[in-house]
Amino acid sequence: MLSTADQFLHIIEVNPPAYPDMSHKQLGGKWDHVVITDNVFGTIRVSPFAFGARLAHDVPNMEATVVVSTRDRNILAIESEVRGALWNGVDSFLVVVGDSYPTVEHNSNHFEIVEHLLELQETIPAFEVGMPARFRRWHLQRRIDLGAQFFEVGPVIDPDSIEKQVRRLELGPDDPPIFLSVIPPFSDSWVDRVVDMGGIPVSDRLRDDLTALDRDGRRVYAWKRAGECSEVAEGLGLAGVVVMGLRYETAVGDGAASWHMERHGRG
C-alpha cells in the first residue's frame, strides 16, 4: 500500500476502457503499481473499482489505487463501491473532488467522504485512504489533520520547477508519504494544456528545448525530463512518482519501455 511503502515507487496512472475488455492484462510486467482514474472530464468508462478488481484477480503482484471521485455520488454509493472493491482485493483509495471542467455537479463533500471511510477502517481495517494536496503547507496540513494516509501533489512537467514547490510543503519526518504527479512534456501545445489545467508552469529552458527538436526528438526528450523529475523527487524525500497524461496504449507500450529505460540508464 502507498501509506506503508518502504521504497521509492514508480506508478502509472491509467484510464479504464470505455467498455469491458481484457486490456488490463497488458499492464502485467510493465508496472508494479497503478492509479486508476474515475471518469475524468466526465467521460463515462468502466468502473475503476471493477477495473481494480480485475487487476487483483488477473494480474499477479499488481498493486492498484482506485480514484474515488465524489463529484456526483453520495456516501452510500461510495461506501458500497469501496466494500465491493475490498471484497475483490483492492485496498487503496485516493479520494478527489472530481473535475470542474467541463462543469459538473459537486454534490458530495470529499472531506466528509474521507472521514466516513476512515471510520469504516475501524470495521474493515485493511485498506488506506489518500487525498490530493496543493504545494502549500496549510493545504496539506488540513488533510493530515483529517487523517488521510498518503497524498498526491502536482502535476509537474519540468524537473527545474520541483524543488521550489516541494519546499512549500515544509515536510517533516512524521508526515505521511507524498507522491509527485509527473507528466512528460511531449510538445509545446501539450505543455500549455497541462499548465492551463493546473500544472506547475515550466522554465524557458524546457520550452526552448522543445522548440528546437523534431517530433521524435521531443518524445525522447520528454521521457528524459520525466526521468529527471523522478530523480529530483526521490532526492527531496518524496515517496514516489505517478506518471500521468498517457494514452493507455502508450502506458503499456513504448511509454513503459521508455520510462524503465530512462530509470535504468540513470542507474
C-alpha positions as CSV (number, residue, x, y, z in Angstrom):
1,M,0.0,0.0,0.0
2,L,1.1,3.6,-0.6
3,S,0.9,4.6,3.0
4,T,3.4,1.9,4.1
5,A,5.8,1.7,1.1
6,D,9.4,1.2,2.2
7,Q,11.0,2.2,-1.1
8,F,10.6,4.9,-3.8
9,L,7.7,3.9,-6.1
10,H,7.2,4.4,-9.8
11,I,3.5,4.4,-10.5
12,I,1.4,4.8,-13.7
13,E,-2.0,6.4,-13.9
14,V,-4.4,4.8,-16.3
15,N,-7.9,5.3,-17.5
16,P,-10.2,2.2,-17.6
17,P,-11.6,1.3,-21.0
18,A,-14.9,2.7,-22.2
19,Y,-16.3,-0.9,-22.3
20,P,-15.3,-4.1,-20.6
21,D,-12.4,-5.9,-22.3
22,M,-9.2,-7.7,-21.3
23,S,-6.8,-4.7,-21.8
24,H,-6.0,-4.7,-18.1
25,K,-3.8,-7.7,-18.6
26,Q,-1.4,-5.6,-20.7
27,L,-0.2,-3.9,-17.5
28,G,1.4,-7.1,-16.3
29,G,5.2,-6.9,-16.3
30,K,5.1,-3.3,-17.3
31,W,4.3,-1.6,-14.0
32,D,4.1,-2.7,-10.4
33,H,1.5,-0.2,-9.2
34,V,-1.3,1.7,-11.0
35,V,-3.6,4.6,-10.1
36,I,-7.0,4.1,-11.8
37,T,-8.9,7.2,-12.7
38,D,-12.6,7.7,-12.2
39,N,-14.4,9.1,-15.3
40,V,-12.1,12.0,-15.8
41,F,-13.5,15.0,-17.7
42,G,-17.0,13.5,-17.3
43,T,-16.2,10.7,-19.8
44,I,-18.0,7.5,-18.8
45,R,-15.8,4.5,-18.6
46,V,-15.7,1.1,-16.9
47,S,-15.9,1.5,-13.1
48,P,-12.4,2.0,-11.6
49,F,-13.5,-0.3,-8.7
50,A,-14.3,-3.1,-11.2
51,F,-11.1,-2.4,-13.2
52,G,-9.1,-2.6,-10.0
53,A,-10.8,-5.9,-9.0
54,R,-10.0,-7.5,-12.4
55,L,-6.3,-6.4,-11.9
56,A,-6.3,-8.0,-8.5
57,H,-7.7,-11.3,-9.9
58,D,-5.9,-11.4,-13.3
59,V,-2.5,-9.6,-12.9
60,P,-0.3,-11.2,-10.2
61,N,1.6,-8.8,-7.9
62,M,-0.1,-5.7,-9.3
63,E,-0.9,-3.1,-6.7
64,A,-3.8,-0.7,-7.5
65,T,-5.1,2.5,-6.1
66,V,-8.6,3.5,-7.1
67,V,-9.5,7.1,-7.5
68,V,-12.8,7.9,-5.8
69,S,-14.4,11.0,-7.3
70,T,-17.0,12.5,-5.0
71,R,-18.4,15.0,-7.5
72,D,-21.8,13.2,-8.2
73,R,-22.0,10.4,-5.6
74,N,-23.4,10.2,-2.1
75,I,-21.8,8.4,0.8
76,L,-23.9,5.2,0.5
77,A,-22.9,4.8,-3.2
78,I,-19.2,5.3,-2.4
79,E,-19.1,3.0,0.6
80,S,-20.9,0.3,-1.4
81,E,-18.3,0.6,-4.2
82,V,-15.4,0.5,-1.7
83,R,-16.8,-2.5,0.1
84,G,-17.1,-4.4,-3.2
85,A,-13.6,-3.4,-4.2
86,L,-12.2,-4.6,-0.8
87,W,-14.0,-7.9,-1.3
88,N,-12.1,-8.2,-4.6
89,G,-8.6,-7.4,-3.3
90,V,-8.4,-3.6,-3.8
91,D,-7.1,-1.9,-0.6
92,S,-6.1,1.6,-1.7
93,F,-8.3,4.6,-2.5
94,L,-7.5,8.2,-3.4
95,V,-10.4,10.5,-2.7
96,V,-10.7,13.5,-5.0
97,V,-13.4,16.2,-5.6
98,G,-13.6,15.4,-9.3
99,D,-13.3,17.6,-12.4
100,S,-14.6,21.1,-12.6
101,Y,-14.0,21.2,-16.4
102,P,-16.3,20.5,-18.1
103,T,-18.8,21.8,-15.5
104,V,-20.3,19.0,-13.3
105,E,-22.3,19.0,-10.1
106,H,-20.3,18.6,-6.9
107,N,-22.9,17.1,-4.6
108,S,-20.5,15.3,-2.2
109,N,-18.0,16.8,0.2
110,H,-14.7,15.0,-0.2
111,F,-13.7,15.7,3.4
112,E,-16.8,14.1,4.6
113,I,-16.2,11.0,2.4
114,V,-12.6,10.7,3.7
115,E,-13.9,10.9,7.3
116,H,-16.5,8.3,6.6
117,L,-14.0,5.9,5.0
118,L,-11.6,6.4,7.9
119,E,-14.4,5.4,10.3
120,L,-15.1,2.4,8.2
121,Q,-11.5,1.3,8.8
122,E,-12.5,0.6,12.4
123,T,-14.7,-2.2,11.0
124,I,-12.6,-3.1,7.9
125,P,-9.0,-2.1,8.7
126,A,-7.1,-3.5,5.8
127,F,-7.3,-0.5,3.4
128,E,-5.9,3.0,3.0
129,V,-7.3,6.4,2.1
130,G,-5.4,9.2,0.4
131,M,-6.1,12.7,-0.9
132,P,-4.5,15.1,-3.4
133,A,-2.9,18.3,-2.0
134,R,-1.6,21.5,-3.3
135,F,2.0,22.6,-2.9
136,R,1.1,24.6,0.3
137,R,1.7,23.5,3.9
138,W,-1.7,24.8,5.1
139,H,-3.5,22.8,2.4
140,L,-1.5,19.7,3.2
141,Q,-1.9,20.1,7.0
142,R,-5.7,20.3,6.8
143,R,-5.7,16.9,5.1
144,I,-3.1,15.4,7.5
145,D,-5.3,16.6,10.5
146,L,-8.3,14.9,8.8
147,G,-6.4,11.6,8.9
148,A,-5.6,11.0,5.2
149,Q,-2.8,8.4,5.0
150,F,-1.0,9.4,1.8
151,F,-1.0,12.3,-0.7
152,E,-0.5,13.1,-4.3
153,V,0.7,16.5,-5.4
154,G,1.3,18.1,-8.8
155,P,1.3,17.6,-11.6
156,V,4.7,18.8,-12.7
157,I,6.3,18.8,-16.2
158,D,9.7,20.3,-15.6
159,P,12.3,19.0,-13.1
160,D,13.6,22.5,-12.7
161,S,10.3,23.5,-11.0
162,I,10.1,20.8,-8.4
163,E,12.3,21.8,-5.6
164,K,10.7,25.2,-5.0
165,Q,7.2,23.6,-4.9
166,V,8.2,20.8,-2.6
167,R,9.9,23.3,-0.2
168,R,6.5,24.9,0.2
169,L,5.2,21.7,1.8
170,E,7.6,22.1,4.7
171,L,7.7,18.4,5.0
172,G,8.7,16.8,8.4
173,P,9.8,13.2,9.3
174,D,6.4,12.3,10.7
175,D,4.3,13.4,7.6
176,P,2.5,10.7,5.6
177,P,4.0,9.7,2.2
178,I,3.8,12.3,-0.6
179,F,3.7,11.2,-4.2
180,L,4.5,13.5,-7.1
181,S,2.4,13.5,-10.3
182,V,4.7,13.8,-13.4
183,I,3.6,14.4,-17.0
184,P,6.2,14.0,-19.7
185,P,6.4,17.2,-21.9
186,F,5.8,15.9,-25.3
187,S,5.1,19.2,-27.1
188,D,4.6,22.9,-26.6
189,S,0.9,22.6,-27.0
190,W,0.7,19.7,-24.6
191,V,2.7,21.7,-22.0
192,D,0.3,24.6,-22.4
193,R,-2.7,22.3,-21.9
194,V,-1.3,20.8,-18.8
195,V,-0.4,24.2,-17.3
196,D,-3.9,25.5,-18.2
197,M,-5.4,22.6,-16.2
198,G,-3.4,23.4,-13.1
199,G,0.0,22.0,-13.8
200,I,3.1,23.8,-12.5
201,P,4.5,26.3,-15.0
202,V,7.7,25.3,-16.8
203,S,11.0,27.1,-17.4
204,D,12.0,28.9,-20.6
205,R,14.8,26.3,-20.9
206,L,12.3,23.5,-21.4
207,R,10.2,25.4,-23.9
208,D,13.3,26.4,-25.9
209,D,14.5,22.8,-25.9
210,L,11.1,21.5,-27.2
211,T,11.1,24.2,-30.0
212,A,14.5,23.1,-31.2
213,L,13.5,19.4,-31.6
214,D,11.6,17.4,-34.2
215,R,8.8,15.1,-33.2
216,D,10.9,12.0,-32.5
217,G,13.4,14.1,-30.6
218,R,10.7,15.6,-28.4
219,R,9.5,12.2,-27.3
220,V,13.0,11.1,-26.3
221,Y,13.5,14.5,-24.5
222,A,10.1,14.2,-22.8
223,W,11.0,10.9,-21.2
224,K,14.4,12.1,-20.2
225,R,12.9,15.1,-18.4
226,A,10.3,12.9,-16.8
227,G,13.0,10.6,-15.5
228,E,14.8,13.7,-14.1
229,C,11.6,14.6,-12.3
230,S,11.6,11.2,-10.6
231,E,15.3,11.7,-9.6
232,V,14.6,15.1,-8.1
233,A,11.5,13.8,-6.2
234,E,13.5,11.0,-4.7
235,G,16.3,13.3,-3.7
236,L,13.8,15.6,-1.9
237,G,12.4,12.7,0.2
238,L,9.1,12.1,-1.6
239,A,7.7,8.6,-1.6
240,G,7.4,8.1,-5.3
241,V,6.1,9.5,-8.6
242,V,2.8,8.9,-10.5
243,V,3.3,9.1,-14.3
244,M,0.2,10.8,-15.8
245,G,-1.2,12.0,-19.0
246,L,-0.6,9.0,-21.2
247,R,-2.9,7.1,-23.6
248,Y,-3.4,3.6,-22.4
249,E,-1.7,2.2,-25.4
250,T,1.4,4.4,-24.6
251,A,1.3,3.4,-20.9
252,V,1.5,-0.3,-21.7
253,G,3.7,0.1,-24.8
254,D,6.5,2.4,-25.7
255,G,5.8,4.6,-22.6
256,A,6.5,1.8,-20.2
257,A,9.7,0.9,-22.2
258,S,10.9,4.5,-22.3
259,W,10.3,5.0,-18.6
260,H,12.1,1.9,-17.5
261,M,14.9,2.5,-19.9
262,E,15.3,6.0,-18.5
263,R,15.4,4.7,-15.0
264,H,17.9,2.0,-15.7
265,G,20.0,4.4,-17.7
266,R,20.2,6.5,-14.6
267,G,21.4,3.5,-12.6
